[in-house]
Amino acid sequence: MNTNTINVALCAKMFLAGAGNLEAKKEWINELNVFPVPDGDTGTNMTLTIMSAVKEVSALDSLTMESFARAVSSGSLRGARGNSGVILSQLLRGFTKVIRTEQEITTVVLTAALQKAVETAYKAVMKPKEGTILTVARGGAERAAELLEENPDIEMKALMEAVVSRSEEVLAQTPEMLPVLKEAGVVDSGGQGLLQILKGAFDAFNGIDTLKNDAPQTEQPSEPSAASAAEESIRFLYHTEFVITPEAEFTDDTARKLQSYLEAIGDSVVLSNDNGKIAVQVHTNDPGHALQRALKLGILTDIRIFHLRLETPKTASNTSNKTMDAGTGNARSEAEPDPFALPDMPKLVDLKDVGFISVSIGEGIADIFRELGVDCLIEGGQTMNPSTEDMLNAIGQVPARNIFILPNNKNIILAANQAKAMTKDKNIFVIPTKTVPQGITALISYVPEKSPEENAMVMELEIENVKTGQITYAVRDTHIENKVISAGDIMGVGDHSILAVGKDIETVAEETIKQMVTDQSELISIYYGEDMKEEEAALLVERMEEQYPECDVELNHGGQPIYYYIISVE
């Protein structure tokens, strides 16, 4: 065997091993996030991103360097979630651009691919920061170039070992580059994720099948499979089906609205019509939301719910390629004609001028966005960053020439921009909203008489006037921004820092608002989450009205998980 080159079979094996090593360490990587919030998700985002590529690679009928490269690039770009996932997808995209036309990877090709990966990823980030995954990637690529220049005949193993070693050295230096990492006592989580991919790939090159115990793990799978990739890709866990007997006429418009809502809270949506009886199928994480929405339309019968990961593969596959007979609830093959299909329901021929897509979490917040005219909601936000493909699917659903996307989370903006770059038939405007209140303000600021370009400028200006505080709990002990935080403490997390820490939700909420209100403040908006009662939130509003009589104080049901309150001051 020529150990100085890598053929496509070995390359694919190394990629799968790298992905498997990342998957095994994802929870450990999640814990490296600086802020001790319960939604630290760098490891999860990077894993879901690379597993999307694993799924495409595993599905290849013919493994060539070109087909492998395209599968890795396409899968990771579409599956990219969060800033770390998007940057990883760009690293993979740049790397595969170089190897795509090669029969084998030599040391020269590998070095060029590493350099292209770094170049592509840096270009994708508007304001790159040092001390991040980008710095780690660049350190490895630069070391490869140095060694190749010093010794053009360098062995592949020596080159790869040096890349891994330098990447590890740079990762260890990241706390010196970003003070916030040093204060929290952690290295960059994205950089750690990249290092685990490199280590897994290098193990595979050396013929090592077992994963290294670089982090404490309860179970470490040795290599991801197509089955595990498919398992990881299931975002919505409950197959839910039922039949609606409408209490009023069920029009095409009613069907479209129901379908839009179900697609906002899940996927695999199917509707069929049997003389007014509507059979519905959806995969969602909260079947109750689907049932509650349907109850507004009529009587529900033939309700069936099962967990997609707990049912047998045979059961799951049967439900995924069949629709339900509205009258009997029996499965009917897609190959058979559907006599109950609503006429042209998914087809909207006439494009309107402007449409809106918003990322949302919580039933109350979703209702607010709908009332403000949002065409398509993407379930996501803090607890689960939507992927680039989620964004692309939403763009495809909105029948408009110009579409505004409101990410409403700083960790989703890159994925939205990536979807924009991949869309050719519509004009996409990504408004960089970092919080839900900013998204609401952006929608309120929209003026129909202005052009999309003018509105985009106005919306971006208006969201800068919104301060946001989010009340949640700490998941670990840490020391950050001169604040000592213990696991279980309540925190008020502001736009750029932690504003308050304490033991009581209401006290921390009041202190957070105090830190945000100035003499120029006019409006305080409070959105209470699923763990708070309206009566408790109303008492907070009363106290704020007493303390800030010059401000209007609004109370809204948000229904968001994890965050007891989301508070904005304008």
Secondary structure, 3 states (H helix, E strand, C coil): CCCCCECHHHHHHHHHHHHHHHHHHHHHHHCCCCCCCCCCCHHHHHHHHHHHHHHHHHCCCCCCHHHHHHHHHHHHHHHCEHHHHHHHHHHHHHHHHHHCCCCCECHHHHHHHHHHHHHHHHHHCCCCCCCCHHHHHHHHHHHHHHHHHHCCCCCHHHHHHHHHHHHHHHHHHHHHHCHHHHHHCCCCHHHHHHHHHHHHHHHHHCCCCCCCCCCCCCCCCCCCCHHHHHHHHCCCCEEEEEEEEECCCCCHHHHHHHHHHHHHHEEEEEEEEECCEEEEEEEECCHHHHHHHHHCCEEEEEEEEEECCCCCHHHHHHHHCEEECCCCCCEEECCCCCCCCCCCCCCCCCCEEEEEEEEECCHHHHHHHHHCCCCEEEECCCCCCCEHHHHHHHHHHCCEEEEEEECCCCCCHHHHHHHHHHCCCCEEEECCCCCHHHHHHHHHCCCCCCCHHHHHHHHHHHHCCCEEEEEEECCCCEEECCEEECCCCEEEECCCCEEEEECCHHHHHHHHHHHHCCCCCCEEEEEECCCCCHHHHHHHHHHHHHHCCCCEEEEEECCCCCCCEEEEEC
